[in-house]
Amino acid sequence: MTDSDPVIAHVERWLQDVVVGLNLCPFARKPLRAGQIRFVVSEANSNEVLLEELLDEFQVLDRTSEQEVETTLLILPTYLRDFHDYNFFLDEAEWLLKRQGYEGIYQVASFHPHYQFADSQPDDEENLTNRSPYPILHLLREESLERGLRNYPDPESIPHNNILRVEALTEEEKRALFPYLFS
């Protein structure tokens, strides 16, 4: 897929406007600007196929330098649209990480249009911090993440600051930044 793919364009806009624009991830701006984010649109229609695609992406990261590809977004435009199904799949993704010896090398972060933190209600604003246009599996290099956290003052404050940021959004701003939640 190329950047002209509408799914990728939609995710790039979300990254630019929400993740970087609201500074929800202080580590995202640099790889986005440097073109070091790999965008992959999944065609999976089963967990088995998605696990194969996930393994393929771990292997791409294995053979690609951090300077070329810092991180990968595996985008699921048609699969795991139900958040509970997606959440169950995350256990399988963690199993794959461990089974293939990638624990401590990579980790999978999760984003979903209906993301809901444990102990939160579906409409709680804090969920906006992890809501994306499509279900996304974000593959991170542990080494890069650890380096970023070491160099960031007070990394423990990031989740709380993100919640404050999204809670401060007006209804119009929410509609502009998260149009897929209001259609």
N, C-alpha and C positions, 0 to 999 in steps of 0.2 A: 504494500500500500504506500501511496505517496502522501505528502502533506496536503494535496488537493482533495484527499478523501474527506467528505463532510463529517464523518465521525471524529477523525483526528482533529479537524479544524475546530469542532465543537469542544473537544477536550483541551486543545491548546488555548482556546479563549477562556475556558474555566480556569486553567492554570494561571494564565496571565491576570485575569480580572479578580479571581477569588483567592487562589492560593498565594500568588505573589502580590496581587493588588491589596489584599487585606493583611499581608504578611503572616498568613497562618502557618507557613513553614519558612522560617528564616534561611533555610538552606536551599530553597528551590530556585531563587532568582538567578544565581550563577550558572547552574547547568542549563536552565531554560535559555538564557541569553547566549550561552556558548554552543547551543545545539547538541548538548550531550545527553538529551533525553530520547530514548528509543520509544516510539509509539507503535504498538502492534495491535491490530484489530483482530480479535479472535473470531473464528467461525465455528467454535465449539457448539455442539448440541447435546453433549453428555459430559458427565464428570470425567469419564475416562479420556475423552478427547481433550478436555481442558487440562487435565493432568499432563498429558503428552505435550501440549503447547507450553505449559508452565516449565516442564523439564527442558524443552528446547530453548526457552528463554534463559534459564539458568546457564545452559551450555553456551549460549551466545555471550553472556557476561563472562564466562570462563575464558573465552578465547579473544575477548575484546578488552582493550586497555580502558582504564577509568577515564583517561583523557578523551577517548573517543566516545564511550557510552558510560555515563555516570550511573544511570538508573533506567529502568524500563517500566512503562505503563502498558499492561496487558488489558485492553479494553474489551468489554463484553456487551456489545450493543443488542444482542438478541437472546443471550443466555443468562440465567440466574437473576432475572428481573425481580423475583420475590426475595426480599431481604433475608427471610428465615432460611430459604434454600441456599442463598449465598453464604450466610453465616455458617451453616453446616459444612459447606464446601471448604471454608477456611481451615477446618480441622484436617481435611484431606490434604490441603496444601502444606500444612505444617508437618503432616506425616511424610509427605514427599520430600520435604526439606531434610528431615532427619534420615530417612531411608537412603537418600542419595548422598549423604555426607555433607550437605550444605549448611547444616546448623552452625552458626557462628561465622559463616561466610556471607550468606544472604539472609534477608528477612522479607516477609511479605506484609505490607501495610494495606489497609482496606478502605475503599471508598465506594459509596453506593447512593443512588438517588433517595433511598428510603432508610439510610443509615440511622441506627438507633443505639445509643450507648446503653449498656446494662443499667438498670435502675432509673432509666429516663422514660418519659412518655413520648409517643411518636411526634407530637407537635412541639416538644421542648426545643428552644432555639439552639441549645448547645449541640444538637445533632447536625446543625448546618456546617459545623467545622469539618465534617467528613462526608458531606453530601456532594455528589458529583453527577454529571449528566447521564452517565452510564455506570454499571458496576465496573470497578477497576481493581486489578491486582497490581500493586505498586511494588516492584522488586528493587530492594535497596541493597547496596554493598555495605555490610556491617562496618568494615574498616573506614569507609567514608563517613558513615553516620557517627561513629565514635569520634573521629577527628573533628567533625563539625560540632558535636556536643562539647568536646573539650575546649574548643575555642569560642564557645558562646557563653556569655555571662548569664548565669542563673537559668539553665535549660529546664529546670523543674517548673519554671513559671510559664512556659510556652502554652500548655493546655488551658490554664486559667486565663491567661491573656487572650487566647483565641476565643474563649467563651465570652469574655467581656466585649471583644470586638464585634462578634456576630449579634450579641444582645443589643448593642448600640445602633444597629442598622435600622433605618426607618422601613416601613412597609414598602415604599417605593424602591428603596435600595435593594431590598430582598427580592422583589419582583424583577429588577434589572439584572441582578447577579445570579439568580437561581430561577430563570424563566421556566425551566423544565419541571419545577415543583408546582407551578401554578397553571399548567395547561390541562 
